[in-house]
Amino acid sequence: MRLLPQPDNPLHLATITAIARARPVPDAQRLRQAIEVRHTDRRPPKQQPIPTDVMPLLQATAATHLSGLQPLDRDKVLELAAAITQAQADETADPATRRELDTWTGTDRHSGAGIPDANILTGPTSTTVPNRDFGHIGTLPVNDQHDDAATYAILYGYADDPRAWLRAGQALSDIWLATTAMNIALLPFSAAVEPPRTRELVNRLLIGIGYAQLAIRLAIPDPTQGDAPRTPRLPTTETIERVQP
Protein backbone atom coordinates (compact mmCIF):
# COMPACT_ATOMS: atom_id res chain seq x y z
CA MET A 1 0.00 0.00 0.00
CA ARG A 2 1.34 3.43 -0.97
CA LEU A 3 0.39 5.87 1.78
CA LEU A 4 1.60 9.30 0.71
CA PRO A 5 -0.67 11.58 -1.36
CA GLN A 6 0.29 11.98 -4.99
CA PRO A 7 1.81 15.42 -5.79
CA ASP A 8 -0.71 15.99 -8.60
CA ASN A 9 -3.67 14.86 -6.49
CA PRO A 10 -3.57 15.99 -2.84
CA LEU A 11 -6.86 14.19 -2.14
CA HIS A 12 -5.31 10.81 -2.96
CA LEU A 13 -4.64 8.96 0.30
CA ALA A 14 -3.50 5.49 -0.67
CA THR A 15 -3.10 2.98 -3.48
CA ILE A 16 -3.79 -0.66 -2.62
CA THR A 17 -2.29 -3.27 -4.92
CA ALA A 18 -3.64 -6.83 -4.89
CA ILE A 19 -0.81 -9.25 -5.62
CA ALA A 20 -2.24 -12.69 -4.77
CA ARG A 21 -5.21 -14.62 -3.45
CA ALA A 22 -5.23 -16.15 0.02
CA ARG A 23 -7.60 -18.29 2.00
CA PRO A 24 -9.34 -16.13 4.65
CA VAL A 25 -8.29 -16.90 8.21
CA PRO A 26 -10.91 -17.09 11.02
CA ASP A 27 -9.91 -13.70 12.50
CA ALA A 28 -10.36 -12.00 9.14
CA GLN A 29 -13.74 -13.63 8.66
CA ARG A 30 -14.82 -12.49 12.13
CA LEU A 31 -13.83 -8.90 11.36
CA ARG A 32 -15.54 -9.08 7.98
CA GLN A 33 -18.77 -9.97 9.78
CA ALA A 34 -18.21 -7.06 12.18
CA ILE A 35 -18.19 -4.66 9.21
CA GLU A 36 -21.83 -5.53 8.55
CA VAL A 37 -23.00 -4.67 12.08
CA ARG A 38 -20.64 -1.86 13.08
CA HIS A 39 -22.47 1.35 13.91
CA THR A 40 -22.35 4.43 16.11
CA ASP A 41 -24.67 4.52 19.12
CA ARG A 42 -24.81 7.96 20.76
CA ARG A 43 -27.15 6.88 23.57
CA PRO A 44 -25.90 6.47 27.16
CA PRO A 45 -24.33 3.02 27.66
CA LYS A 46 -24.78 0.41 30.35
CA GLN A 47 -23.33 1.19 33.79
CA GLN A 48 -20.75 -1.56 33.47
CA PRO A 49 -17.01 -1.06 32.82
CA ILE A 50 -15.32 -2.73 29.87
CA PRO A 51 -13.14 -5.77 30.72
CA THR A 52 -9.65 -4.90 31.95
CA ASP A 53 -7.94 -6.77 29.11
CA VAL A 54 -9.64 -4.74 26.38
CA MET A 55 -7.51 -1.57 26.52
CA PRO A 56 -4.12 -3.36 26.19
CA LEU A 57 -5.52 -5.26 23.21
CA LEU A 58 -6.71 -2.06 21.52
CA GLN A 59 -3.41 -0.32 22.26
CA ALA A 60 -1.58 -3.18 20.59
CA THR A 61 -3.92 -2.85 17.60
CA ALA A 62 -3.16 0.88 17.33
CA ALA A 63 0.58 0.17 17.57
CA THR A 64 0.44 -2.02 14.45
CA HIS A 65 -0.46 1.16 12.57
CA LEU A 66 2.24 3.27 14.27
CA SER A 67 -0.42 5.02 16.34
CA GLY A 68 -1.26 5.12 20.04
CA LEU A 69 -4.33 4.96 22.25
CA GLN A 70 -4.16 6.83 25.57
CA PRO A 71 -6.91 6.25 28.18
CA LEU A 72 -7.94 9.30 30.21
CA ASP A 73 -8.46 9.61 33.95
CA ARG A 74 -11.48 11.42 35.37
CA ASP A 75 -9.85 14.88 35.46
CA LYS A 76 -8.72 14.63 31.85
CA VAL A 77 -12.16 13.43 30.75
CA LEU A 78 -13.58 16.62 32.20
CA GLU A 79 -10.97 18.64 30.29
CA LEU A 80 -11.91 16.78 27.12
CA ALA A 81 -15.57 17.58 27.77
CA ALA A 82 -14.73 21.28 28.12
CA ALA A 83 -12.74 21.26 24.87
CA ILE A 84 -15.56 19.57 22.98
CA THR A 85 -18.12 21.99 24.39
CA GLN A 86 -15.99 24.95 23.29
CA ALA A 87 -15.36 23.47 19.84
CA GLN A 88 -19.05 22.85 19.22
CA ALA A 89 -19.93 26.37 20.34
CA ASP A 90 -17.38 27.76 17.85
CA GLU A 91 -18.75 25.57 15.06
CA THR A 92 -22.34 26.54 15.79
CA ALA A 93 -21.37 30.20 15.46
CA ASP A 94 -19.64 29.66 12.09
CA PRO A 95 -22.07 29.77 9.12
CA ALA A 96 -19.71 27.85 6.81
CA THR A 97 -19.36 25.02 9.31
CA ARG A 98 -23.12 24.90 9.81
CA ARG A 99 -23.67 24.62 6.05
CA GLU A 100 -21.09 21.84 5.79
CA LEU A 101 -22.73 19.96 8.66
CA ASP A 102 -26.13 20.26 7.00
CA THR A 103 -24.81 18.50 3.88
CA TRP A 104 -24.33 15.23 5.78
CA THR A 105 -27.12 15.34 8.36
CA GLY A 106 -30.84 15.80 8.22
CA THR A 107 -32.96 16.14 5.12
CA ASP A 108 -30.33 17.77 2.87
CA ARG A 109 -27.85 14.89 3.03
CA HIS A 110 -27.03 12.46 0.21
CA SER A 111 -29.53 9.59 0.41
CA GLY A 112 -26.77 6.98 0.66
CA ALA A 113 -24.51 8.72 3.14
CA GLY A 114 -24.39 10.86 6.23
CA ILE A 115 -26.43 10.63 9.42
CA PRO A 116 -30.23 10.44 9.13
CA ASP A 117 -32.55 11.71 11.86
CA ALA A 118 -33.13 8.11 12.99
CA ASN A 119 -29.53 8.10 14.32
CA ILE A 120 -29.67 11.55 15.94
CA LEU A 121 -30.91 11.81 19.51
CA THR A 122 -34.17 13.49 20.49
CA GLY A 123 -32.31 15.63 23.04
CA PRO A 124 -29.10 16.08 25.05
CA THR A 125 -27.68 13.27 27.18
CA SER A 126 -26.53 13.28 30.80
CA THR A 127 -23.13 11.89 29.81
CA THR A 128 -19.80 13.37 30.90
CA VAL A 129 -18.78 14.38 27.38
CA PRO A 130 -21.53 16.03 25.29
CA ASN A 131 -22.72 14.37 22.12
CA ARG A 132 -22.20 16.00 18.74
CA ASP A 133 -24.42 19.01 18.11
CA PHE A 134 -26.00 18.41 14.70
CA GLY A 135 -27.99 21.64 14.77
CA HIS A 136 -31.34 19.90 15.16
CA ILE A 137 -32.89 17.05 17.11
CA GLY A 138 -33.49 13.61 15.63
CA THR A 139 -35.84 10.75 16.36
CA LEU A 140 -33.61 8.31 18.32
CA PRO A 141 -34.98 8.17 21.91
CA VAL A 142 -32.54 8.98 24.71
CA ASN A 143 -32.78 8.16 28.43
CA ASP A 144 -31.33 10.01 31.43
CA GLN A 145 -28.57 7.50 32.23
CA HIS A 146 -24.97 8.61 32.78
CA ASP A 147 -21.76 7.02 31.51
CA ASP A 148 -19.62 6.89 34.66
CA ALA A 149 -18.49 3.35 33.81
CA ALA A 150 -17.31 4.25 30.30
CA THR A 151 -13.65 4.52 29.30
CA TYR A 152 -12.52 7.60 27.35
CA ALA A 153 -9.31 7.58 25.32
CA ILE A 154 -7.45 9.59 22.69
CA LEU A 155 -6.23 8.02 19.47
CA TYR A 156 -3.00 9.76 18.50
CA GLY A 157 -0.17 9.71 16.01
CA TYR A 158 3.54 10.39 16.37
CA ALA A 159 3.42 13.11 13.71
CA ASP A 160 0.79 15.53 12.42
CA ASP A 161 0.91 14.97 8.66
CA PRO A 162 -1.10 13.08 6.00
CA ARG A 163 0.77 9.82 6.61
CA ALA A 164 0.01 9.94 10.35
CA TRP A 165 -3.63 10.89 9.65
CA LEU A 166 -4.06 7.88 7.38
CA ARG A 167 -2.42 5.54 9.86
CA ALA A 168 -4.69 6.81 12.62
CA GLY A 169 -7.66 6.13 10.35
CA GLN A 170 -6.45 2.59 9.77
CA ALA A 171 -6.00 2.13 13.52
CA LEU A 172 -9.50 3.44 14.19
CA SER A 173 -10.97 1.04 11.65
CA ASP A 174 -9.27 -1.98 13.22
CA ILE A 175 -10.10 -0.85 16.76
CA TRP A 176 -13.74 -0.27 15.85
CA LEU A 177 -14.10 -3.70 14.27
CA ALA A 178 -12.39 -5.34 17.25
CA THR A 179 -14.72 -3.66 19.74
CA THR A 180 -17.76 -4.52 17.62
CA ALA A 181 -16.75 -8.19 17.69
CA MET A 182 -16.50 -7.94 21.51
CA ASN A 183 -19.91 -6.20 21.85
CA ILE A 184 -18.29 -2.99 23.04
CA ALA A 185 -19.74 0.28 21.76
CA LEU A 186 -17.27 2.79 20.35
CA LEU A 187 -18.38 6.41 20.10
CA PRO A 188 -15.99 8.77 18.24
CA PHE A 189 -15.60 12.47 19.10
CA SER A 190 -13.95 14.57 16.39
CA ALA A 191 -15.23 18.07 17.22
CA ALA A 192 -12.42 19.03 19.60
CA VAL A 193 -9.61 18.11 17.18
CA GLU A 194 -11.09 20.04 14.25
CA PRO A 195 -10.50 23.71 15.27
CA PRO A 196 -6.81 24.53 15.97
CA ARG A 197 -7.60 26.17 19.34
CA THR A 198 -9.31 23.18 20.93
CA ARG A 199 -7.05 20.68 19.13
CA GLU A 200 -4.17 22.15 21.10
CA LEU A 201 -6.13 21.67 24.33
CA VAL A 202 -6.61 17.99 23.51
CA ASN A 203 -2.93 17.62 22.58
CA ARG A 204 -2.03 18.79 26.08
CA LEU A 205 -3.90 15.81 27.54
CA LEU A 206 -1.32 13.57 25.87
CA ILE A 207 1.55 15.20 27.80
CA GLY A 208 3.79 15.36 24.76
CA ILE A 209 3.57 11.71 23.66
CA GLY A 210 1.86 12.44 20.35
CA TYR A 211 -0.69 14.40 18.32
CA ALA A 212 -4.40 13.87 18.94
CA GLN A 213 -6.38 12.54 15.99
CA LEU A 214 -9.67 11.55 17.66
CA ALA A 215 -11.26 10.97 21.06
CA ILE A 216 -13.36 7.86 21.65
CA ARG A 217 -15.67 6.46 24.31
CA LEU A 218 -15.65 2.72 24.96
CA ALA A 219 -18.60 1.22 26.84
CA ILE A 220 -20.95 -1.73 27.14
CA PRO A 221 -24.14 -1.01 25.17
CA ASP A 222 -27.41 -1.01 27.08
CA PRO A 223 -29.43 -3.99 25.75
CA THR A 224 -32.68 -2.58 27.12
CA GLN A 225 -32.56 0.19 24.52
CA GLY A 226 -32.39 -2.16 21.56
CA ASP A 227 -30.05 -1.71 18.60
CA ALA A 228 -29.58 1.71 17.08
CA PRO A 229 -30.40 1.88 13.35
CA ARG A 230 -27.51 1.41 10.96
CA THR A 231 -26.39 4.50 9.10
CA PRO A 232 -26.38 4.25 5.29
CA ARG A 233 -23.29 3.14 3.38
CA LEU A 234 -22.23 4.31 -0.05
CA PRO A 235 -21.66 1.49 -2.56
CA THR A 236 -18.05 0.58 -3.25
CA THR A 237 -18.49 1.83 -6.83
CA GLU A 238 -18.61 5.36 -5.37
CA THR A 239 -15.77 4.96 -2.87
CA ILE A 240 -13.22 2.77 -4.66
CA GLU A 241 -11.71 3.29 -8.10
CA ARG A 242 -10.45 0.07 -9.62
CA VAL A 243 -7.50 0.50 -11.95
CA GLN A 244 -6.30 -2.35 -14.13
CA PRO A 245 -2.47 -2.80 -14.14
C-alpha positions as CSV (number, residue, x, y, z in Angstrom):
1,M,0.0,0.0,0.0
2,R,1.3,3.4,-1.0
3,L,0.4,5.9,1.8
4,L,1.6,9.3,0.7
5,P,-0.7,11.6,-1.4
6,Q,0.3,12.0,-5.0
7,P,1.8,15.4,-5.8
8,D,-0.7,16.0,-8.6
9,N,-3.7,14.9,-6.5
10,P,-3.6,16.0,-2.8
11,L,-6.9,14.2,-2.1
12,H,-5.3,10.8,-3.0
13,L,-4.6,9.0,0.3
14,A,-3.5,5.5,-0.7
15,T,-3.1,3.0,-3.5
16,I,-3.8,-0.7,-2.6
17,T,-2.3,-3.3,-4.9
18,A,-3.6,-6.8,-4.9
19,I,-0.8,-9.3,-5.6
20,A,-2.2,-12.7,-4.8
21,R,-5.2,-14.6,-3.4
22,A,-5.2,-16.1,0.0
23,R,-7.6,-18.3,2.0
24,P,-9.3,-16.1,4.7
25,V,-8.3,-16.9,8.2
26,P,-10.9,-17.1,11.0
27,D,-9.9,-13.7,12.5
28,A,-10.4,-12.0,9.1
29,Q,-13.7,-13.6,8.7
30,R,-14.8,-12.5,12.1
31,L,-13.8,-8.9,11.4
32,R,-15.5,-9.1,8.0
33,Q,-18.8,-10.0,9.8
34,A,-18.2,-7.1,12.2
35,I,-18.2,-4.7,9.2
36,E,-21.8,-5.5,8.6
37,V,-23.0,-4.7,12.1
38,R,-20.6,-1.9,13.1
39,H,-22.5,1.4,13.9
40,T,-22.4,4.4,16.1
41,D,-24.7,4.5,19.1
42,R,-24.8,8.0,20.8
43,R,-27.1,6.9,23.6
44,P,-25.9,6.5,27.2
45,P,-24.3,3.0,27.7
46,K,-24.8,0.4,30.4
47,Q,-23.3,1.2,33.8
48,Q,-20.7,-1.6,33.5
49,P,-17.0,-1.1,32.8
50,I,-15.3,-2.7,29.9
51,P,-13.1,-5.8,30.7
52,T,-9.7,-4.9,31.9
53,D,-7.9,-6.8,29.1
54,V,-9.6,-4.7,26.4
55,M,-7.5,-1.6,26.5
56,P,-4.1,-3.4,26.2
57,L,-5.5,-5.3,23.2
58,L,-6.7,-2.1,21.5
59,Q,-3.4,-0.3,22.3
60,A,-1.6,-3.2,20.6
61,T,-3.9,-2.8,17.6
62,A,-3.2,0.9,17.3
63,A,0.6,0.2,17.6
64,T,0.4,-2.0,14.5
65,H,-0.5,1.2,12.6
66,L,2.2,3.3,14.3
67,S,-0.4,5.0,16.3
68,G,-1.3,5.1,20.0
69,L,-4.3,5.0,22.2
70,Q,-4.2,6.8,25.6
71,P,-6.9,6.3,28.2
72,L,-7.9,9.3,30.2
73,D,-8.5,9.6,33.9
74,R,-11.5,11.4,35.4
75,D,-9.9,14.9,35.5
76,K,-8.7,14.6,31.8
77,V,-12.2,13.4,30.8
78,L,-13.6,16.6,32.2
79,E,-11.0,18.6,30.3
80,L,-11.9,16.8,27.1
81,A,-15.6,17.6,27.8
82,A,-14.7,21.3,28.1
83,A,-12.7,21.3,24.9
84,I,-15.6,19.6,23.0
85,T,-18.1,22.0,24.4
86,Q,-16.0,24.9,23.3
87,A,-15.4,23.5,19.8
88,Q,-19.0,22.9,19.2
89,A,-19.9,26.4,20.3
90,D,-17.4,27.8,17.9
91,E,-18.7,25.6,15.1
92,T,-22.3,26.5,15.8
93,A,-21.4,30.2,15.5
94,D,-19.6,29.7,12.1
95,P,-22.1,29.8,9.1
96,A,-19.7,27.8,6.8
97,T,-19.4,25.0,9.3
98,R,-23.1,24.9,9.8
99,R,-23.7,24.6,6.0
100,E,-21.1,21.8,5.8
101,L,-22.7,20.0,8.7
102,D,-26.1,20.3,7.0
103,T,-24.8,18.5,3.9
104,W,-24.3,15.2,5.8
105,T,-27.1,15.3,8.4
106,G,-30.8,15.8,8.2
107,T,-33.0,16.1,5.1
108,D,-30.3,17.8,2.9
109,R,-27.8,14.9,3.0
110,H,-27.0,12.5,0.2
111,S,-29.5,9.6,0.4
112,G,-26.8,7.0,0.7
113,A,-24.5,8.7,3.1
114,G,-24.4,10.9,6.2
115,I,-26.4,10.6,9.4
116,P,-30.2,10.4,9.1
117,D,-32.6,11.7,11.9
118,A,-33.1,8.1,13.0
119,N,-29.5,8.1,14.3
120,I,-29.7,11.6,15.9
121,L,-30.9,11.8,19.5
122,T,-34.2,13.5,20.5
123,G,-32.3,15.6,23.0
124,P,-29.1,16.1,25.0
125,T,-27.7,13.3,27.2
126,S,-26.5,13.3,30.8
127,T,-23.1,11.9,29.8
128,T,-19.8,13.4,30.9
129,V,-18.8,14.4,27.4
130,P,-21.5,16.0,25.3
131,N,-22.7,14.4,22.1
132,R,-22.2,16.0,18.7
133,D,-24.4,19.0,18.1
134,F,-26.0,18.4,14.7
135,G,-28.0,21.6,14.8
136,H,-31.3,19.9,15.2
137,I,-32.9,17.0,17.1
138,G,-33.5,13.6,15.6
139,T,-35.8,10.7,16.4
140,L,-33.6,8.3,18.3
141,P,-35.0,8.2,21.9
142,V,-32.5,9.0,24.7
143,N,-32.8,8.2,28.4
144,D,-31.3,10.0,31.4
145,Q,-28.6,7.5,32.2
146,H,-25.0,8.6,32.8
147,D,-21.8,7.0,31.5
148,D,-19.6,6.9,34.7
149,A,-18.5,3.4,33.8
150,A,-17.3,4.3,30.3
151,T,-13.7,4.5,29.3
152,Y,-12.5,7.6,27.3
153,A,-9.3,7.6,25.3
154,I,-7.4,9.6,22.7
155,L,-6.2,8.0,19.5
156,Y,-3.0,9.8,18.5
157,G,-0.2,9.7,16.0
158,Y,3.5,10.4,16.4
159,A,3.4,13.1,13.7
160,D,0.8,15.5,12.4
161,D,0.9,15.0,8.7
162,P,-1.1,13.1,6.0
163,R,0.8,9.8,6.6
164,A,0.0,9.9,10.4
165,W,-3.6,10.9,9.7
166,L,-4.1,7.9,7.4
167,R,-2.4,5.5,9.9
168,A,-4.7,6.8,12.6
169,G,-7.7,6.1,10.4
170,Q,-6.5,2.6,9.8
171,A,-6.0,2.1,13.5
172,L,-9.5,3.4,14.2
173,S,-11.0,1.0,11.7
174,D,-9.3,-2.0,13.2
175,I,-10.1,-0.9,16.8
176,W,-13.7,-0.3,15.8
177,L,-14.1,-3.7,14.3
178,A,-12.4,-5.3,17.3
179,T,-14.7,-3.7,19.7
180,T,-17.8,-4.5,17.6
181,A,-16.8,-8.2,17.7
182,M,-16.5,-7.9,21.5
183,N,-19.9,-6.2,21.8
184,I,-18.3,-3.0,23.0
185,A,-19.7,0.3,21.8
186,L,-17.3,2.8,20.4
187,L,-18.4,6.4,20.1
188,P,-16.0,8.8,18.2
189,F,-15.6,12.5,19.1
190,S,-14.0,14.6,16.4
191,A,-15.2,18.1,17.2
192,A,-12.4,19.0,19.6
193,V,-9.6,18.1,17.2
194,E,-11.1,20.0,14.2
195,P,-10.5,23.7,15.3
196,P,-6.8,24.5,16.0
197,R,-7.6,26.2,19.3
198,T,-9.3,23.2,20.9
199,R,-7.0,20.7,19.1
200,E,-4.2,22.1,21.1
201,L,-6.1,21.7,24.3
202,V,-6.6,18.0,23.5
203,N,-2.9,17.6,22.6
204,R,-2.0,18.8,26.1
205,L,-3.9,15.8,27.5
206,L,-1.3,13.6,25.9
207,I,1.6,15.2,27.8
208,G,3.8,15.4,24.8
209,I,3.6,11.7,23.7
210,G,1.9,12.4,20.4
211,Y,-0.7,14.4,18.3
212,A,-4.4,13.9,18.9
213,Q,-6.4,12.5,16.0
214,L,-9.7,11.6,17.7
215,A,-11.3,11.0,21.1
216,I,-13.4,7.9,21.7
217,R,-15.7,6.5,24.3
218,L,-15.6,2.7,25.0
219,A,-18.6,1.2,26.8
220,I,-20.9,-1.7,27.1
221,P,-24.1,-1.0,25.2
222,D,-27.4,-1.0,27.1
223,P,-29.4,-4.0,25.8
224,T,-32.7,-2.6,27.1
225,Q,-32.6,0.2,24.5
226,G,-32.4,-2.2,21.6
227,D,-30.1,-1.7,18.6
228,A,-29.6,1.7,17.1
229,P,-30.4,1.9,13.4
230,R,-27.5,1.4,11.0
231,T,-26.4,4.5,9.1
232,P,-26.4,4.2,5.3
233,R,-23.3,3.1,3.4
234,L,-22.2,4.3,-0.1
235,P,-21.7,1.5,-2.6
236,T,-18.0,0.6,-3.3
237,T,-18.5,1.8,-6.8
238,E,-18.6,5.4,-5.4
239,T,-15.8,5.0,-2.9
240,I,-13.2,2.8,-4.7
241,E,-11.7,3.3,-8.1
242,R,-10.4,0.1,-9.6
243,V,-7.5,0.5,-12.0
244,Q,-6.3,-2.4,-14.1
245,P,-2.5,-2.8,-14.1
